[in-house]
Each structure stands twice: as structure tokens, then as C-alpha cells.
Amino acid sequence: MQTLTPDEQKLVDHAKKAVVKYNQMRHAKGSIDTLYSFILSDSGQIHDGACLEANISHANVCGERHAIANMVMQESYAAKVKCVVVADPAPEGLERCTMPCGTCRHLIWEHGSPDTTVIGLQYIGKDGVWTFPKWEKHTIKELYPYPYEPVVWDK
């Protein structure tokens, strides 16, 4: 059975409250639930992000990238990701939680450390009530064991 550290639990608690708040706002404007990401930086600050879905695919922005950009803007490029929560809507409890895409895994690696934890958090929204049936935790090293590290060629 996986357990959460106190910092991870703090971030999960924040994520659950924020998912409800943001989805209520989205529903009031006629929108639907989406993927959110929440980052706890090494300074202890929490940064939120949401998936931005555009009608042209290359304009989409993942929630993780949005949260990382918020961290960098509010702190600096020196800030490091300690923990990430990826909260994704599910029509019903799914076997696996959603994990970051490859690009987001790279950015979490680049702005974190091999020990940065990634927590997938499923949520289900029904009749204005959101529940959180499942979560799973990994290190970014487990999810991205061979990070891209460009080789500089000497002439």
C-alpha cells in the first residue's frame, strides 16, 4: 500500500479542493471538467495549472506545463518541483490513473529531481459532486528512466 508524505498529503488536499472550485467555475460558464495539475515547489509554495484545449492541437497546453510555468513565473527558474499531482476526470473508476505525457515528464525531470513524486488522482464529477476514488504515486525516475540529455559534439 502506498503512503503519502505530509507534504504530498498537503498537495493532494489542496488539489481536491481546487478541482471542485475550478470545475464549479467551469460548469457555471458551460464548460466541462478537465485535467488539472498542482505543484509543490521546494520552497513550499503550491502552483496550479489546467489543461488548455484549443481547436488546433499544437496550441494545446498540458496542465503540468501550465503549473510549471506558474512556478517559474512566481518563483524563478531556480525553483524545483518537489511533488506533482495530476488530477484527471474519469467517467468511472479506471484501473490506472493518468500520468504526465512524455513532454511533461521531461519538464518535471528538468525542473525537479529524480526523487520528485508524481501523484495521479482520479476524480469523478456527477450532479455537482466530485469524488476522488483512486490515486497512485511514482517518482519521476520511475516514469522517465532515461531522460533526454543532449550530447554536445566536439569538433
N, C-alpha and C positions, 0 to 999 in steps of 0.2 A: 504494500500500500504506500503510495506516495504521500509525502507530507510537505507542507509549505513552511518556509521560514517566517518569522514575524513580519519582515519587510514584504515578502511575497503575499502574505495574507492581507496586509495593508493595501497593496496594489489591487488584489482581487476584490476586496471590499469596495474600494473606490470604483473599480470597473463596473461592478454590479449596479451601483447607484447611478453612475454616469450613463450606462446603457439604457436604463429606464428613462432618465431625464432626456437624453438625446432622442430616443425613439418617440417619446411623447411629443417632443417638439416637431419631429419629422412627420408624425401622423397628423398633427394639427394643420400642417401645410400640405397634406395629401400625399406624402411620400411614404416609403416603406422602410422596414428595418434594414440595416446594413452592417457590414463588418466594421468594428472599431478596434483600435489598438491603444494601449496605455503603457507608458514607460515610466519606470522608476530610475532616475539617474543616480550616479554615485554621490551626488550632493543631497539626496533625499527628496528632491522635487519630483512631482508627477506631471507628465505631459500627455495630453490626449490627442488622438488622431482618428480620422474617419476616412473610409474609402470614398473617393470621388469618382463616380461613374459618369463618363462622358459618352456622347454618341459616336465618337471616333476612338478606337481602342488605344491608340498611342497617347491619348490625352488623359487616360485613367491614372489615378494616384492611389496606391495602396494605403490603408490605414497606418501600417507600420512606418512607411516613409513619411507620412504626414506627421506622426508623433515624433519621429527622429528630427525632422526639420524644425518642429516646435521646440524641441530640446536645444538644438543648436542655436536657434534664434534667441531663446530666452536665457540660455547659459553661455555657451561658446562651443567651438569645435573641440575644446579640451574636455568637455563633459563626456562621461562614459555611461552607457546603458548597463544598468545592474540587472534589471528584470523587465520583461515584456509580457503583457497579456494581449492575446489575440482573441477577441470576443466575436463570434460569428453566429448569425441566426441559423437555426436548423428547424425544419418543419416538424421534426420529431427527434428524439434522442438518436444520434448516429453512433456507429461503432467507434469512429475516430474523430478527434477534434481537428479543426482546421489549423494548419501550421503555416508559417510565412512562405511566400513564393521564393524562388531562387534569388531574385534580385534583393528582396527584403532580408533574406538570410545573410547575404553578403554585407548589406549595410549594417545589420545588427552586429555581425562579426567585426566590421571596420570601426564601429562606434562603441563596441563593448569589449569583452574579453572572452576567452574560451569558456569561462565559467558563467557567463551571462545566461540566465534562465529564461526560457520561453514557455509560457503557460497558455495552452489552448483552452478556451472557455466557451462551451456551447450555451446558447440561450434560445428559448422558445417564447415567442410572443403570441398570446391568444386572448382576445376580448379585453385588451388593455392591461393585461397582466403578463409580466415577464418572469420566467423561471430559468434556473441555471442547473440543468440536470447532470452535467458532466464537465470535468476538467482533466487535463493531463499536463505533465511538466517534463521538459527536456532541457539540456544545456544546448547552447548554440553549437558547441563542438560535436554533439551527437547528431544534430540536424545538418550540419555543414562541416563534415570531417576533413574535407580537402579544399580549404578556401582558395580563391583565386588570388594569387600573388604574382604580379607581372615580373618577368625576368628581364633585366636590363642587359643588353648585349654589349660587350666591349668590342671595339673595332681593332 
